[in-house]
Amino acid sequence: MRIRNTGDTIILGFLYALEKKHEEHLAYIAAYTEAGHRLRISDTDTERHNSISFKFIYFKDALLPNTVVQIHVQTIFTHRLIPLQNYITQSGSQMVRFKDSHYFLSPYPTLIQKTIVIFGSQNIRAVTNVEPVTRLGNTYKYGPYNKIDALKTSAMVLHVENKKPFLTILKLLRVIFVSHWGNIHVKDSIELDNSGAIYVSRDHGEKYLRKQYSVRTIIPRSAKNIECHDIIGKMTTKVKYHKNFTELILQPRLPLTGGTITNYNVSYYLSTDDFLYYSENDYVLKMRLTDRILQNMCIDQAEIKIILPEGASEVIFYVPFQTFRLPNGIRKLFLDIFGHPTISLVKTNVIDQHVIDFELLYSLETIFFIYKPAIIVLPIFILFVLFILCCRNSDDEREKND
């Protein structure tokens, strides 16, 4: 978008409008300058409209009067494509419905605008048109529209075929166990749902989808001792090692037809040399919050638990997007005295753009490296000393008797 300051004073940013009914589906929003510099975005408390919410996007530099700046805003939503038929046969096409506006929703008047819609298929059953409209294959170009009033909308309804499965991760529980003895253990518990239309002929549909679909997961290149299993046992898994990542191709035990939910676990070990950095008693854990579990991943709710070594203190957690922090906890394991500090957080609407590194800073005194071995060794050492003393006393008494 090109923004002009038509006033007499400088402005620091602008309002970006979103419909409140879609706000809960907003997974990602980012704004950039033409040169690629990312801009700061904050929520606003504007209550002028009951059905519209606003984000405030700050310019890199204040916009002077009668000057123009070009800004790129990217928004990604989840669950905006709705299967129009709840039940279909295997030979039937899976159609979806999408609702939006022909016009760009803006709190400011728009001099000229265009809307381009790219479909995943050329099988387009119905669309709403506001002239001028141009179609080229699976692409619709609406506009240009001139002099659109602020916050003006025009209902757009699209009814098209969707050839890809509606795979959604309903819940993800990710446990990261940090050990200073050289390993980081990662375990993902996944609840996977095909939320598309349900097949009427399930027998035939299952055979068809079993041959056509598997789950592709990307994990770190240094992962070792990889295990993939469900409630019954190990799953059929292919492991492919690439230059920068490891690819897992998993075959779910249950067919991924519409309405099917399957649960499985993926676990592996990482070396602390690649993800844990330290200076004296200060440590920084830097690794991905989640893996890319699916292509075009959509996770409704992800819960992340990071279990630190016993004795860790002064914990600071940073991730470059908003999450909900749960109260810190303590997990006690074998031979623990103080317990392991546990950091827990929840993130909803997780997508590919959230597969980035977090940073966890903490301090750990050297004494905590040796106290557990000492707990094991000292009782054994004391037992041997007592045994030697007892043997010597018995020998002395035997000599006296002789």
N, C-alpha and C positions, 0 to 999 in steps of 0.2 A: 504494500500500500504506500502511496505517496501522500504525505501530510504537509499542508501549508499552514503557517501561522498567519492568519489574517488580522490578528489584533495588533495592539500598540506596545505590548509588553512581552518579555521573554517567557517561555513556558518550559517546564521541566519534564513534562511527560503528557500522556493522554490516557483516556479511559477506553478499555476494551470490553465490549458487552457480550454477555452469555445468557442464554435462556436458563432460568433456574430449574426447569424440568429436566434439562440435560446436564446440569452441573454435577450431579452425583455420578455421571458416567464419564466425566472429564478425567482422563488418566495423565495427561501431559500437556503442558503449555510452555512455549519458549518463544522469545522474540530476539531478532538479530538485526544488526545494521546491514547495509549493502556490502560492507567489507567483511562481514562475518563475526563482528563483535557481539557477544551475548549481552542482552539488556536485563536489568533488574525488574522483577515483577512483584507487586505486593497486592494483597486483598484490600478492598475499600469497604467502608461502612455506609455507602450510599443507599438510602432507602426510598428513593423517589419513585421506584417502580416495584410493584409486588412480584412481577413475573420475570424480571431481568436483574441479574447481578453484574458487577463490574470488577475488572482487574485494572490496576494502575501500572502502566508500563513507562519506565523512566527512559528518557533519551540519554545517549552517551554524553552529549553536550547540550546545553540549553538551546532551544530553538528560538532564533532571533525573529523579530517581526518581518513579515513578508519574505520568509525563506522557506525552502522545501527540504524535507528529508524523506528517504525511502526506508521503510521498515518491513521486515518479513516476520510474520507471526505464524507459528505452527501449533495446532491443537490436535490432539488425538483422543478419541472417545472410545469407550467399550460398550458393547451391548446396544448399539444403535441400529444394527441390522436385525430385523425381527423375521423369523420364518413365518410366511403367510399361511401355509398349510401346516397343521400340526401333524398330519399323517400323510405319507405318500407311499406308493409302491416302488419297487426297485427300478422299474423302467420309467417312473415319473421324474420330472425335473423338480429340484428343490428351489422354490422361489422365495425371495425375501422382499421385505418392504422397508424403505428408508424415507423418513420425513425430515424436512428442513425448510429453508426459505430460499426463494430465488434471489433475494436481495441480501447483501452483506449487512448484518445487524450492527449498527453503529450509532452512538449517541450524538454524532455530528452529521450535518448534511454531506452527502456524497455527490460530487459533480459527475463522475462517470465511473462505471464499474462493469465487470464481466464475471460470470460464474461458469466454471468448467467442471463437468462431472464425468469421471472416467469409470465405466462399469467393468466388472470382471468377466463379463460375457456379452456376446452380441444378441443373446436371446432376451430382448427387452419387451416385456408384455405391455406395460402402460407407464406413461410419464405425464406429468402436468406441464403445460407449456405456457410461458409468458413471452410473447414475441418481442424481439427477434430471437429465433432458435436455429442453430445449425447442428446437424448430425453428421459425424464422420466415423463410421464403424461403430465402436463401442464408446465413443466420446460425444457428449452433448455440450455445446457452447451456448450459454444464455447471455444475451446482451450484444452490444453494449447498452446499458441503461443510463439515462442521463438525469441529473438533478433529482436524486432520491432523497426524500426527507429523512430526518433523524429518526431512528428506531422504527422505520417502516419495514413491514414484512409482507411476504407473499407465499402462501403455503405451497410447498413442493412435496409431492408424493411420487416415489419411484418404485416400480414393481418389476424386478429383474430376476434372472436365474443366478444362483450362486453354486459354483461347482466344487467349492472347497468345503471340507467338514467344519462344523462349528465346535471345535475343541476348546474347552474352557477348563482351567484348573480351579476347581471350587475352593480348595484349601491346600496350602503348602505349609508344612512345618519343617523348618530348616534348623538343625542343631550343629553348631560349630564348636568343637571341643579343642581348646588350645593347650598343648603340652610343651613344656620347655625341654623335653627329652628328645626333640627332633621331629615330632609329627603334629599335624593338625587333622583331626578327624571331622569329616563333613557327612551328614546324613540328611537326606530329603525324604519326607513322607508326603506323598502326592495323592490327591483325590481328583481324578481326571473324569470329565463329563463330556459326552457328545451332546450338546444342547440343541442340535438341529432337529429337523422333522423326523418323527418316528416312522420306521418302515413297517408297513402292514404285513408283508410276507417276510417275517423275520428269518426263517430258515434260509431262504435264498439270499436275502440281504446279508446275512452273517457271512456266508461263504464268499460273497462278492467282496465285502469290505475287508475280510481277513486277508485276502490276497492283495488288495490294493493299498493297504494303509499300515504304517508303523509309526512309532514315535521317534523323532530325531532330537537328541539332546547334546548340547555342547558343554563340556567341562574343561577345566584347566589342563594344559599339556602335561604337567608334571604329576597328574593324578595316578595313583597306584593302588593295588588291592581293590579294584572296582568290583562292587557287588550290586546286582539288581534282582530284587525278589518281591513277590507278593505274598498273600496270606498262605498260599499253598507251598511255594518254594521258589527256586530260581527261575527267572524269566529268560526266554531266548533273547540273547543280546549279541550284537556284533560291535566290536571295538575297532575304530579306525584312528590311527595316529597321524595327525597333520603337523605342519611346522609350528603353528602357534596355538593349537588346541587339540583336544581329543574328542572325537565324535562317537556317541553311543546311538545305535539303532536298535530300539527295543520293540519286541513283538508282544503286545499285551495278550494275556491268556484269554480274556473275554473279547469278543468282537466289538469294535467301536461303531456300532450302529447308533442311530438317533435315540437318545434317552438312556444310553448305557453309561454307567458309572463304574470305574475301576480304580482300585487303590494299589499302589506299589511303592517300594522304597528304593532309593539309589544312594549308595554310600561309597566313600573312597577316602584315601589318605593323601595329604599334601606334606611336603617338606617345609619346615619352618624357615629354612634358608631363603626361600623364594617369597615369603609373605610376612615375616616377622623381622623387624629392624630394631636395633637397640643401641643405647649409649649409656654405659655404666648400668644404673638400675632403672633406666627409663626405656620403655618398649613401645613400639608402634606396630599394630596389626593392620595390614592393608591388603584387602582382598574383596572380591565381588560379594554384594549382598545376596544375590541369587544367580544361578546359572541360567543360560538360555535353554529352558526345558523343552520348548516347542518353537517351531517356526511361527512368526507372528503371534507371540505368546500373549496370553491374557490370563492373569491370575486374579480371581475375585478377592481373595484374602491370603496374605502371606504373613506368617509369624516366624520371626527370626530369634533364635536364642544363641547367645555367645557365652560359652562357659570358659572363664579365665582360670589360670593356675591359682592354687590356694595361696592366700596372702597378698594377692594383687590389690592395689589401692590407688587412689587419685585417678579414677577412671573418667576419661573424657571421650565421648562418642561423637563422630561427625559424619554426616552423609549429605550430599548436595541436593536433597529434595525433602519434602515434608513427610514425616512418619509420626506414628503415635507411640511414645515410649511407655512401656509398662513399668511398674515398680521393680527396682532391682531385687534380686533374690540371692539365696545361698543354696548350693547343692552339695550335700555331703556324700562323699564316696568312702571307700575302704581306707582305713588308717587316717582319715581326715580329723583334724582338731577344730579348725576354724571354718572349713567348708570352702567351696569354690564360688567366687562372685559370679553371678549370672546376669547378663544384660539381655533384656527382652524388648522387642518392638513389633509393631503391627503396621503393615502397609497394604492398602486396598488398591485395586485397579493397577496391578503391576504389569508392565509391558516391556518390550525389548529395550526401550530407552532408559529403563531403570537398572539395566545390567551394567552397573558401573561400580567402582571401588568405594568402600567406606574406609574410614580411619578410626582406629580405636587406640587411644593412648592410655597407658597405665604404668605404675611403678611396682617393682617387685624386689624385695631385699634378698641378698645372696643366701641368707640363713635358711630360706624356704626351699632351696635346692637340696639341702643336705639333711634336713630334719627327718624326712621320711625314711631314708636309708638308715639314719641313726636310730630311729624307733625300732627298726627291724634288727639291726646289728647289735645294739647295746644289750637287749635281753639275752640274746644268744651268747654274747661275750661274758655277761655276768653269770649265766648258767654254767659256762665252761670253767670260769674262775671258781665258782662254788664247788663244781665237781672235782677240780684239782685239789682244792683245800680239803675237801672231804676225804679224798684218796690219801693225801699226805697225813691227815690226822689218823686215819685208820692204820697206815703203815707205822706211824710213831707208836701207837698203842700196841701193835703187834710186836714191835721190837722190845717194848718195855715188858711185855708178858714173857717174851723169850728170855 
